Amino acid sequence: MNIPSKILVGGIEYDVELQPFIEIDSDRNFQGVCDYQNTKIKILESLSEERKEDVFFHEVTHAIFYEAGYDDQDEEMIIRIGKVLHQLIKNNEFRR
């Protein structure tokens, strides 16, 4: 699967970027982040392709919840839904 460079979530366009490191509050121990204010999803570029996909769907799930009005998000729920979303998209063919 190719990770897109842009994705629409609830009518909002998010840029998807690979980064040499992901920093949150001066901590660089992250694989990805969803920046709602700047509409960016950042993914650690040194990850395997399969892990990048997993992180991509995790961060997209954060964006989906945010755009649906959920400012406070349960990380465990995001992890679970992100994994199922990843499987759904990867293992099914969607035609227009």
N, C-alpha and C positions, 0 to 999 in steps of 0.2 A: 504494500500500500504506500502510495506517495502522500506525504503530509503536505497539505496545501499551504501556500504562503499567505492566504487570506481565507477567512470563514465568516459567514453571516450567522449571527445568533440573535434571534428576536429582532431582526431588522438592523442590528448594529454590526458593522464590519470590524472584525478583529484581525490585526496583522499577526502572523505566526512567524517567529524568528528563532533561529538556532543561535545560542550564545556560548562563549567559552566558559562562563560561569554564571550562576544564578545567585544573586545576592538579595536577601531580605533582612532588613534591620541589622546590617553589618555582618550577617552570617551567610557564608557561601556554601553551605551544606545542603543545597536543594537541587532537585532534578528539573523543576519547572515552576512557573508562576503564571497566574492570570492577573494582569494589571487592568482592572476595570476602568479606571479613570482615563488611561491612555489607550484603551482598547487594544492591548497586546497580549499575546500568549508567547511566553519565552520558554524554550526547551534547551537543556544542556546538550551541546553538540557532541560531546565525547561518549554519549550513551550508544548502545547497540541500536540498530534500526528497530528491532522489536520493542525495546524499552522506550525509544522515542515515541513510538505509536501509543504505547500504554500511557505515557506521561501526557501526550497530546490529548487523548480522550479524557483523562483525569481533569486537565485544565479546561477543556471544552465543557465538561460537566459543571465546573465552577461557573463558567460564563453563562451557561443555560440557567442555572439557579439564580445568579445575580440578575440577569435580564428578566427573569420571571418574578422578581421582587423579593427574593430571599437574601437579605444582606447578611444575616447570621446563618452560617452554614455548618452543618455537622460533618466533620471530616470523614468519619467512618461511613456515613451515607454516601458522600461524594465518591469515596474509594469504591464502594460496592456498585453504585450505578455506573461509574466510569468504566469498570471492568465489563459489565454486561453490555453497555453501549459499544465498547471496543469489539466485543465478540459479535454483536449483532451486525455491525457495519462490515467487519472483516469477513464473516462467514456467510453472508447473504449477498446476492446480486440484486442491485436496485437499478431498474431501468426507467428511463423517462418516457 
